[in-house]
Amino acid sequence: MAAAYRPQIEGLMDGGADILLVETCQDILQVKCLLYVIGEVFAEKGEALPVMASLTLQQNGAMLVGTDIAAIAAILNDYEIVTSIGFNCALGPFELEKHIETLCRATNKLVSAMPNAGLPENIRGKTVYRLTPDEYAGFISRFVSKYGVNIAGGCCGTTPAHIQKAAAALAGVKPAGRLNEIDPSVASVYNAWSKKQEPRPFIIGERTNANGSKAFRELLLKDDYDAMLAVAKNQQNGGAHALDLCVAYVGRDEIKDMDEVSKRFASAVNLPLVIDSTSPEVIETALMNHGGKCIINSINLEDGGGKLRKMSAMAKKYNAALIALTIDEEGMAKTAKKKLAVAKRIYDICVNEFLVAPHDLIFDPLTFTIGSGDDTLRDSAVETIEAIKMIDRKSVV
């Protein structure tokens, strides 16, 4: 699909387009696919255009595949190339109003609204949209003045008269200020999950990790994907907020296994994925298959930052969060001071070099086993707890 979109994007840019409109999308993975290609073309051309992402909702407020508005916002909010998020087609302004209100609270991006002229009706074999230009303009005006919509237009059933009336109604009208309720989140294909759960903690289910679960590993060795999916659903039903997916096993093709499993998990499990692998290629395979906002597990400075930079670029490209371990060239940091220093280095690379959103960095200060009997490690837990406090005070910024 990415290959099919590329010549369209290149042609539009070469032909003098002012804005790229990703429109009438009913599958969030399709949107991510387009944004992936647009980002690549922008980088190759050394220039960028504004990008509008306009999705199509059902009356229940979700896309055709089931993605709700909170998930849409969580998935798209941190895409730097996205100028606006909005809706077009399927619904009239009456049916769209509450969904527009929800989106305006869920994003800091510009918001667009391009509804139909009402719901379509079949009258004597013809499709009819009943909303008059005056009625339509009244809705559009309220979208702007009450909810803060920034870009307004029309879709099916709207005529030049509808647009003229709407334009006249909006003359001199400024979008209302928005009281955003943005909660940094990750997302499955269907729903968003806040990274700050109340009550805490954010629980990552690890029974879908072939290195940590013998049962899951045995299912992997049998290629029993249905049973592996059942394990994931049990974790979901057990209260996990995300799933750690690892299919690494000596002698197997990890990319092939991740491709098979991540596709199934994306469509059948309502939890974000924590993609767990030491291979960037394996992680990218999962990110290409998953329409939600995933978490990459993990990054560190063990090699001085080369691999971390590769993973940071990938996280930015696919809009994923990152688990960052306080490990550098000397190994795992043992003292709170050193853990903080490593965290600062990681933050600087991810945020300042690759423009990863700060809230998409999840720091794990690590600790050695505190019951090992090694006198040099007796204060490991204390140092880790202190490091958590220091990082939580945003000392890494």
N, C-alpha and C positions, 0 to 999 in steps of 0.2 A: 504493500500500500504506500509506503514511504517513497518507493521508486516511482510509483504512478503520480504522486503529488508533485514531485520535484520539477518536471518541465512546466507544470501549470504555474508554480510559484515564480520560477525563473522568467517565464513568458510575461506574466503580469508585471513583474518588476521592470523587465526590459521594455515593456510597452508603455510604461509611464504611470502605472497605478499609484495612487496616493496613499491608499490604505489596503491592507490585506484583511479580508473578512472570512473568517472560519465560521461558516453559517449552516443553520438547520441541522446541527449535529445531534444524534440520538444515542451515541455510544461514546463514553468519556475516553476510551482508548483511541478512538478515531481522532478526537481532539488532541490528545497527547502525541499521536503520530504526526499530525500536521504541524504542531508546534516544534517537534523534533526536526522536521525537514526545514521549516522556516528558519529555525536557528542556524542550521547548517548553511543554508543559502546566504543568510545575512553575513555569516562569518567569511564565507568564500568571496562574496562581493565587496566586503568591507563597508557595507551600508545597511541601514535598517529602515523599515517603515513602521508606522503604527499597526498594531495587530488587534482586531476585534474578534473575540470568541463569543459567538451567539449560538446558544443551545436551544433545543426544543424539548418542552416538558409535556407530560401527560397532565390530565386534570388533577391527579393526586399530588402534583408538585415534584415528580421524579422523571428522569429521562426514561426512554423506552426500556433500557436495560436495568433500570431501577436505581440509578444514582440520584440521591436527594440533593437539595440545595446546599446543605451544610457540607456535604462531601464535595460538591462542585467547587465551593469556595476553598476548602482545604487543599484540593488538588491544584487549583489554578492560581490562588492568591500570590504565590511566591515565584511565579514565572515572570521574569523580568521583561520578556519581550511582549507580554500581554498588556495591552493598553486598556481594554475594557472587557467586561464580562456581561452578558445579557441573554435575552431570550427572544426568539422569533418563531412565527408559524404555530400551527396546531390550536392555539387558544386565542380567544378574543380578549380585549382588555378587561372585561368583567371577571373572567376566569383567571386571568393572569395577575390581577392586582395584588392579592395576598402573597403571591410568590415573588413579585417584584419587591414588595415591602421586606420580605425575608432576605432577599439577596442584598438589598441596600444596607441592611444591618450587618451582613456577613463578610463584606469586602470593602477594602479601601480603594479598589480600582474604580475607574469610571464605569457606570452601569448603563447599558443600552436596553431599550424596549421597542420591539417591532412586532406588535400583535396583529392578528387577523382582524377583519371587520366583523367580529363576532364568530360564533361557531357556524360551520357550514351546514346548510340544510338542503335536502333534496326535494325540490318542488317541481312536480311534473317533469321529472327526468333531468332537471338542471340544478347545478350547485348554486346556492344563493347565500349571500352574507347580508344580514338584515340591518346591521348597524349603520346609521346615517352619518354623513360627515360631521354634523354638529355633535352628535352623541360621541363619536369617536374622539373628536377634539377635546371634549370635556374630560374624558378619561386620561388622555395623554397629558393634558395640562395638570391634572391632579398628580399623575406619576412624578412630574417634575417638581411641582411646588410643594407637595406633601412628603414625598419619599426621597427626593434627591436624585432622580434619574438625570443623566447627563446627555444621552444621545437618544433621540426619539425618531420613529419612522413607522412604516406600515408594511404588512406582509399580505397574505392572500385576501382578496376581496376589497382591498383598499384601492381607491381610484385617485386620480389627480385632485379631485375635489376633497377627498379625505385628508390628503397631505397639505393642501392649501389651507384648509380650515385649522388643522393642527398647528401649522406654522404661524398662522395669524394669532391663535390662542396663546402661543408661546412667546410672542414678541415682547421683549423686555422682561420676561419671567426668568428668575434665577433659580437654579436647583436648590432645594432645601438643604440645610446642613444635616449631616448624618451623625447619629449617635451609634457608632459602630460597636458591635459586640463580638469582636474577633478573638477567638480562642485558638492559640497555636495548636494545630492538630495534625494527625496523620489520618489516612482514610483507606478503607476497603473500596471496592468498586461501588459499594452501595451507601455506606454511612461514614461519617467522620468520628474520630475518637480523640478526645483531648489528651494531650501528653501530661496534663496536670489533673489527674483523677481525684475526685473527692468522693468517698475517702481514698486516701492514698494506700498503696502505691499503684503505678502503672504496671500491670502484670503481663509479662511476656511468657507465653506457654512454650516450653522447650521439649515437649514430647515428640515434636516433629523434626527433631535434630538427630540425624543418623549417627553422630558421634556420641551423643548423650543418652540415646534411647536404644537399647538392644532390640526391643520389639519393633520400633520403626525401621531400624536398620535391616532386620530380617524381612520385613515387608518390601523394602527397597530391593533387596537381593532377589526376591521373587517377582519383581516387577508388578506387584499387586497394588496398583494405583488406587483402586477403589477402597481398599482397606486403609491405605495411607490417608486418603481423604476422610475416612471415618475417624481416624485419630485426630485430625485437625478439627473436625466438628465436635468431638468430645471435649477438646480444649476450649472451644468457643462456648459450649454449653456449661463448662466448668467455671466460667468467669474470667477467662483471659481477655486482655485488651488488644493483644497482637500475638502473632505466631512466629517463632524463630524457625525458619526453614533452612535446613542444611542437608544436602544429599551427597556430601563428599565421602567417598570410600575408595580405598586403594584398589586399582584394577578396573574400575568402572569409568564410563565417560560422564564426567560430572556435568558438562554442558548439556548433554542429551537428557540426563536425568532431571536437571533443573528445568529444562524446557517442558518436559512432560508434566512434572509435578506443579510447577508454578502456574501453568495454564489452568489446571483443574482447581487449584486453590483460589485463583483470582475469581473464577466464575461461581464457585460453589460455597465459599467460606466468607462470612461477613466480618472478617477481621483484617487489619493491615498486616502486611508481611514484613518481618525482620529478615532480610536476605543475608544469610550467614555463609560466607565463603572467603577463602584467601585469594581467590582468582577473580580479577576484575571482569574477565570475559563471562564467567558464570553469573556474576552479579548483574551485568548488563543484560544477559539473556532474560533473567527474571523481570528486570525493569521494563523490558520491551513487551513482556507478556501481561503486565499488570496495569490496569487503568487507574488504580488508586494512588495514594501517596505512601510510599514504602519507607522503610528504615534500612540503611546499609550497616551491616555489622561485620567489620568495623575498620577504623583507621587508627594509625599511630605513626610515630616517627622512628621506628626501628631502623629503617634504611636511610634516615636523614631527611625524608620527605618526598622522595620520588614517587612512591606508590600512593602516598597520601594526596599528592597533587592530582594524580590520575583519577583517584576516587572522588576528589572534590569537584573536578570538572564534570564527572559523570553525575554526581548528585545535583549539580546545577542544571545540567542538560535535561534530566528527567524529573527534576524537582523532588528529590528524596531527602529525608533526614539522615543524619550520620551519628553512629555511636563512636565516640572518640576515647581511646584508651591512653592513659598516661604512661606511655612507653617511649623511650627515645633510643639513641644509638648505644647508650650504656645499659639498656635493659629497663625493667620496670622500676619506676620511681618509687622510692621507699619512704621518704619524708614528705610531710605536708608541703614544705617549701618547694621541694623538687617537683612534686606532683602539680603544684600550681604553675611552676615555671614551664613545664611541658604543656600544660593546658593552654597557657598563654601563646606558646609557639603555634600550637595547632589552630587556635582561634585566629591568629594573625594570618596564617596561610589560607584557611577556609573562607574567612569573612572578608579580609582585605585584598587578597589576591583573586579569589574566585567568586566573591560576592554572594556566598552562601548566607541565607538569613540566619542571624544569631540564634533564633529560637529553634533552628533545625540542627543545632549541635547538642548532643546528649553526652555529657562527660561521665566516664566511669573511671574513678580514681584508683580502683583496684586495691587488693590487699593480699598478702600471703596468708596461708592457713595459719590461724593464730594458735592452734593447738599442736604445732609441730614439735615443740620442745626446744627449738633453737633460740638460745638467749638473745641473739641479735634481732630476732623477729618478734620479741614479746610486746613491743609497742606498736606493731603493725596496724592493729585495729584503731588505736588512738590516733595515729598519724592519718589514716584514711578518713576517719570521722572529721578530723580537723580540716583536711583538704576539701571535703565535701562542703563544709561551712564556708571556707574561703572562696571556692568556686561559686557557691550559691550567692555570695555577696557581690557577684559579678566582677570579681577582682581580675578575671581574665580579660575584660574589655580594655 
